[in-house]
Amino acid sequence: MQKSQSWAGTGPSRTGSPKSLQSAATLSLSRLEWPRLVPEVIRGDFHTLGLPRKGQSSAKHIAQVSKYFKFKGHIEGGENRGILLPQMHEIYHYAEVHWQEWKVDRNNFNLYDIYKWLITPLTKENSSSMVEHLAERRQAPLWYVCHWWGDPVAKFLQCVRQHFFVRDLVEFSAYWVSAFALRPHDPQDGHSSDSTQTSFFKAMHTARFKVLLVIDSGSETKGPGTVFKRVWCCFEWSMMVDQPTLMDTAICIGQGVSSSRLARQRPRGMQTSIWPAGVFMPRLSARGISPRASSRLPCV
């Protein structure tokens, strides 16, 4: 009995004394503040060692992509981050070399895969965009590209390449592709409650509302024409309403590219007067097509 009483007397109090509570509070506070006291170099080591050993977020992978695509400096204004055709080829060739490490299908990897394995890990350190690892200065877009991210990059590039040659564009003609132009780690980059203040509208305005619509030819699970079912593409079309829009369309079928309305003169029947969402969407609904948002694209 005395032994049990002595144990009870020497054990810690359930409520704790004011002194012990004060020391505990000081200890927890110091645990929150101690990282600020650690030198930046050591904090960097903690961050590196805390990364997974494999995958797109591993230290090895980030170092690999950062070495190949070095950061060249920030370019203010998302609408100024157009991308050249050779720069898109550079991205594609890098993916072709590393497709096995990424565990993707060599013939069907798409922009979702590029975004996951290349753009997101590469741009995190500098809160940059893909274009800011390819260009040293602003590249104003000549054409705005509207497309579905799930289309294989090989087919997407064939469409852009065909358009480039049919339109007889000069070497430094830039296209605006949202995946390459926007900063994925900056939620404020290019976004606004006012659609006219978004990088999407500004880029379309910079391109004088010249739009290249890339239509996917379909796969075993999707399409064809998935671009017509995407909510974001419908938003892009809505920005063309009441604007002097010039739209070219291109679709890659098999190994070739079929271009539509890529004449030298302004295409007839492609004015915005027949493409408003209020006119266009009911026609899609009549065919049983309803727009959907992507669940694979992370919110940025």
GIMO-V135403 format. One record per backbone hydrogen bond with DSSP energy under -0.5 kcal/mol. NH is the residue of the N-H (numbers start at 0). CO is the residue of the C=O. If there is no record, write none. Layout:
<<NH	CO> <NH	CO>>
This chain:
<<4	0> <5	1> <6	2> <7	3> <8	4> <9	5> <10	6> <20	16> <21	17> <22	18> <23	19> <24	20> <25	21> <26	22> <27	23> <28	24> <29	25> <30	26> <31	27> <32	28> <33	29> <35	32> <36	32> <36	33> <37	33> <37	34> <42	38> <43	39> <44	40> <45	41> <46	42> <47	43> <48	44> <49	45> <50	46> <50	47> <57	54> <58	51> <61	57> <62	58> <63	59> <64	60> <65	61> <66	62> <67	63> <68	64> <69	67> <71	131> <72	131> <75	73> <79	76> <80	77> <81	79> <81	138> <82	174> <84	172> <87	83> <88	84> <89	85> <90	86> <91	87> <92	88> <93	89> <94	90> <95	91> <96	92> <97	93> <98	94> <101	97> <102	98> <102	99> <103	98> <107	104> <108	104> <110	148> <110	150> <111	148> <113	109> <114	110> <115	111> <116	112> <117	113> <118	113> <119	114> <121	117> <122	118> <123	119> <126	122> <126	123> <127	122> <130	179> <132	129> <133	130> <134	130> <138	79> <140	78> <141	173> <142	173> <143	209> <144	175> <145	143> <145	211> <146	144> <150	147> <152	108> <155	151> <156	152> <157	153> <158	154> <159	155> <160	156> <161	157> <162	158> <163	159> <164	160> <165	161> <166	162> <167	164> <168	163> <172	169> <173	139> <173	171> <174	82> <175	142> <176	174> <179	176> <180	176> <181	177> <183	181> <185	182> <186	184> <188	185> <189	187> <190	187> <194	192> <196	193> <197	194> <198	189> <199	189> <201	197> <202	198> <203	199> <204	200> <205	201> <206	202> <207	204> <208	203> <209	206> <210	208> <210	245> <211	143> <212	210> <212	247> <213	145> <213	211> <214	212> <214	249> <215	213> <218	221> <224	215> <227	224> <228	225> <229	226> <230	291> <233	229> <234	230> <235	231> <236	232> <237	233> <238	234> <239	236> <240	237> <242	239> <244	242> <245	208> <246	244> <247	210> <248	259> <249	212> <250	257> <251	214> <252	250> <252	255> <253	251> <255	252> <257	250> <258	256> <259	248> <269	266> <271	242> <273	270> <274	271> <275	271> <278	275> <279	275> <280	276> <282	278> <283	279> <284	280> <285	281> <286	282> <286	283> <287	284> <288	283> <289	287> <291	228> <297	295>>
